[in-house]
Structures are given as C-alpha cells and as structure tokens.
C-alpha cells in the first residue's frame, strides 16, 4: 500500500482546516464548538484512507480473479463496510448534507 498520504500528518491536517476555514460557504455551518472546516478535514483524511484501501488492496484482490466464492463474498462485504464508512462521512459533514437529497437540505445549501 502506498504510504505517502496527502493528509497523513498533524501539520497537513491543520493547514487544510485553516485553508477551508477561509471559505464562508464552509464556516456558515459552524455551530458552537463544532468547526465545519475541521469536520471536512477529518472527513477527507478518512476518505483518503478508505479510497486507498479500496484501490490498493480490495480492488486488486477482486480483479485478480483467483478467489474462491466464499472469499469473493467476504471481500464484497469488506468493500461494503468501506462504502458504509464513506456514506457516514458524507452525512457527518454539514457541507455535504445536500447529498442526502432531502428538499430542505438542498434548499439550505443554496
């Protein structure tokens, strides 16, 4: 697996959060102590890990065509858990809640 992560260090995470915090369309979702820039940064770091796992581990195993049916099934379930993790982050970030396709969410996003 490629060990060079775009968001793998504290300084990189802070730099991205600070950068996102300059965008009013992001900060409008801040509430209390919750900063949307940090939520998005955490989301992107976790998505990077999930996408890497899928692209570098799971998809190659699937496309090699050497797994017995039970292992195919297990791998598909594993991929499903990564997809669940991705969906969680899409729902967690207020900025991306318009993806839920709910009229009041789309209207608020503008």
N, C-alpha and C positions, 0 to 999 in steps of 0.2 A: 504494500500500500504506500502511496506517495506520502511522505512525512512532512512535506512543506505545505503548511496550512496558511491560507491568506489571513485568517483571523485567530491564529493559534497562540498569541501572546497577550498579556495584560496591556502593554502599551498599544498594540494594534487595536485591541477592543476599545480602549479609551479613546484613541484617535478617531475611530469610526463613530462612536457615540457622540463625541464632541462635534464632529462634522455634521452628523444627522440633526443635532440639536440646533444647528443654524437655519434649519428649514422650518418656517412657520406652519407648513402643512403637516409636519410631524409633531411639533410641540403643541399644537392645538389639542392633541389627545392626552396631554399630561394631566394627571389627577393626583392631588395630594402629594405623596412621596413617590408616586409612580411616574417615571420619565419614559415617554414613548421611545426616545432615541436609544435608551438602554435596552428596552424590550426588543426593539428591532435588531440591535446589535447582537443580543443573546440569540434571537431567532436566527439570524444569518450564520452565526457560529455553529449552532446546532444543525442547521440545514446543510452547511458545508460538510459536516461530519456524516450526515445521513446520505448525502449525494455521493460522497467519496466511497462510503461503504457499498452503496448500490453499484456504482460504476466500476470500482476497483476489485470488489470481492464477489458480490452476488451475481451481477450480470455475466461476468466471465464464467462462473460456475454453471450458470444456466445455459449459456451458449456453447459450451464445450460439448454438450450432448452425451455426456458419459455417466450421468446419474441414474440410478435405478428409480422406478416410480415413487417409492416411499421418500427418497431423498429429494426428488423434484417437489413433491408435496410440501415437505418440511421447508425447503428453500422458498417456495412461494409464500408460505406463512411468514417466514422471516422477512421477506420483502414487504409483505402486508404490514408488519409491525413498523418498518421504516416509514411506510406511507402514512400509517396512523400518527407517527411522530411528526411528520411533515404537516399533516392536517391540524394537529394540535397547535403548532406554531402559527399556522395561518389564522386560526381562531383566536389565539392569545394576543397577537398584536392588534391593537385597535385600528391601526392604519390600514390593515388588510381585511378588516371585517366585512367590507363590501363584497368580498369573495363568497360570503355566505349566501348571497343572492336573496337577501331579505329586503323588501322595499324600503323600510325605514332606515336600514343601514346604508343602502345605496344613496338615498336622499341626503343623509348626513354627511356622506363622504364628498358629495358635491360634484 
